[in-house]
Amino acid sequence: MISYKERLSAITTFLFDVDGVLTTGEVMLMNGSVIRTLNSKDGYAIQYAVKKGYRVLIITGGNSQDVKDRLEGLGAQKVVLRSSDKLVVYEQLKQEFDFTDVQALYMGDDIPDIPVMRLVGVSTCPQDAAVEVKAMCHYQSPLNGGKACVRDVIEQVMRLQGKWMNEDAYHW
């Protein structure tokens, strides 16, 4: 049986859901607009991972152009909105970006994420994920969605691979 930490050594590609992972999952409605909050610590980790050569890909059922713009601004190579079948999208991303299941870490929080989580080398979730997701993950972050759980897993991979906090970490 391969341990969680051993699995991290093969990771080259991070895949994240948005609502409940990069956000708290709460949706605020203000004058007909949907407002979500993203954590700046997650943002730092995403841009640093990209700078160090990792792929960051987003698969979400949501449809927020603002969220897409922000994540692409941080360096995410692809943000797929309106994903009604995340497994189909995942298979397309594997072909497009040429990575294997073993090289992929996915963080999701709810039932639609499970099919992808069954395939990837490392399946992770926030502490407040659905019970069914928590039961099948390799790792549960001690942090809730939108509260730097993405930073938690990125940092673990990069530390294990010796790529966290090199001199270039101080330059945004």
C-alpha positions in Angstrom: 0.0 0.0 0.0 1.4 3.4 -1.0 1.2 6.0 1.7 -0.3 9.4 1.2 3.2 11.1 1.5 4.7 8.7 -1.1 1.9 9.6 -3.5 2.8 13.3 -3.3 6.2 12.7 -4.8 4.7 12.0 -8.2 2.4 15.1 -8.4 2.9 17.5 -11.3 -0.7 18.6 -11.7 -3.2 20.1 -9.3 -6.9 20.1 -10.1 -9.4 22.0 -7.9 -13.1 22.4 -7.7 -14.2 26.0 -6.9 -17.3 26.2 -4.6 -16.6 24.6 -1.3 -12.8 24.3 -2.1 -11.5 27.6 -3.3 -14.5 29.3 -1.7 -16.5 28.5 1.5 -19.3 27.3 -0.6 -21.5 30.1 0.5 -23.1 32.2 -2.2 -24.0 35.8 -1.4 -26.6 37.5 -3.5 -26.3 41.2 -3.9 -28.5 43.2 -6.2 -28.9 40.2 -8.5 -25.1 39.4 -8.6 -23.5 36.4 -7.1 -20.5 37.1 -4.8 -17.9 34.6 -3.8 -14.7 35.1 -1.8 -11.3 33.5 -2.6 -8.6 33.1 -0.1 -5.4 35.1 -0.8 -3.2 32.3 0.8 -4.7 29.9 -1.8 -4.0 32.5 -4.5 -0.3 32.8 -3.4 0.1 29.1 -3.4 -1.5 28.7 -6.9 0.7 31.3 -8.5 3.9 30.0 -6.8 3.1 26.4 -7.9 2.7 27.6 -11.5 5.9 29.6 -11.2 7.7 26.4 -10.1 6.4 24.4 -13.1 3.2 22.7 -11.8 0.0 22.6 -13.7 -3.1 24.1 -12.0 -6.4 23.2 -13.6 -9.9 24.1 -12.4 -13.1 22.1 -12.9 -16.2 23.7 -11.7 -19.9 23.4 -12.2 -20.2 27.1 -11.6 -20.3 29.8 -14.2 -18.5 32.8 -12.8 -16.4 34.7 -15.3 -15.0 36.8 -12.4 -13.7 33.6 -10.7 -12.3 32.3 -14.0 -10.5 35.6 -14.6 -9.0 35.7 -11.1 -7.7 32.1 -11.3 -6.3 32.6 -14.8 -4.7 35.8 -13.5 -2.9 33.6 -10.9 -1.7 31.4 -13.6 -4.2 28.5 -13.7 -3.6 27.0 -17.2 -7.3 26.1 -17.7 -10.5 26.9 -15.9 -13.5 24.9 -17.1 -16.8 26.3 -16.1 -20.2 24.7 -16.2 -18.8 21.2 -15.8 -21.8 18.9 -15.6 -19.7 15.8 -15.9 -16.3 16.4 -14.2 -15.0 12.9 -15.2 -15.4 13.8 -18.9 -13.7 17.1 -18.4 -10.9 15.4 -16.4 -10.2 12.9 -19.2 -10.1 15.8 -21.7 -7.6 17.7 -19.6 -5.4 14.6 -19.3 -5.2 14.5 -23.1 -4.7 18.2 -23.5 -2.0 18.6 -20.9 -0.4 15.1 -21.1 -0.4 13.9 -17.5 -1.4 10.6 -15.9 -3.7 9.8 -13.0 -0.7 9.2 -10.8 0.6 12.7 -11.4 -2.7 14.3 -10.5 -3.9 15.7 -7.2 -7.6 16.6 -7.0 -9.4 18.5 -4.3 -13.2 18.4 -4.2 -15.8 18.7 -1.6 -19.1 17.1 -2.8 -20.7 14.2 -4.7 -20.0 15.4 -8.3 -16.2 15.3 -7.5 -16.1 11.6 -6.5 -15.7 10.1 -10.0 -12.5 12.1 -10.6 -11.3 11.5 -7.1 -11.5 7.8 -7.6 -9.0 8.0 -10.5 -6.3 10.5 -9.4 -3.1 9.6 -7.7 -4.0 11.8 -4.7 -7.6 12.7 -3.7 -8.0 15.4 -1.1 -10.8 17.4 0.4 -11.4 20.3 2.8 -12.4 19.5 6.4 -16.0 20.4 5.7 -16.5 18.2 2.7 -19.5 15.9 2.3 -19.3 12.7 4.3 -19.1 10.6 1.2 -16.1 12.5 -0.1 -14.3 12.4 3.2 -14.7 8.6 3.3 -12.8 8.0 0.1 -10.1 10.6 0.2 -6.4 10.0 0.7 -6.2 13.2 2.7 -8.6 15.6 4.5 -7.2 19.0 5.1 -7.7 20.3 8.7 -8.9 23.5 7.0 -12.4 24.2 5.6 -13.1 25.2 2.0 -12.2 28.8 1.3 -9.9 28.9 4.3 -6.6 28.0 2.7 -7.1 24.2 2.3 -5.8 24.6 -1.3 -2.6 26.2 0.1 -2.3 23.2 2.5 -2.1 20.6 -0.2 0.0 22.6 -2.6 2.5 23.4 0.1 2.7 19.8 1.2 3.5 18.7 -2.3 6.0 21.4 -2.9 7.7 20.9 0.5 8.0 17.2 -0.1 9.5 17.8 -3.6 11.9 20.5 -2.3 10.3 23.3 -4.2 8.7 25.4 -1.4 10.2 28.6 -0.1 13.2 28.9 -2.4 14.6 32.4 -2.8 12.0 33.2 -5.6 9.2 32.7 -3.1 9.6 36.3 -1.9 8.7 37.7 -5.3 5.0 37.7 -6.2 
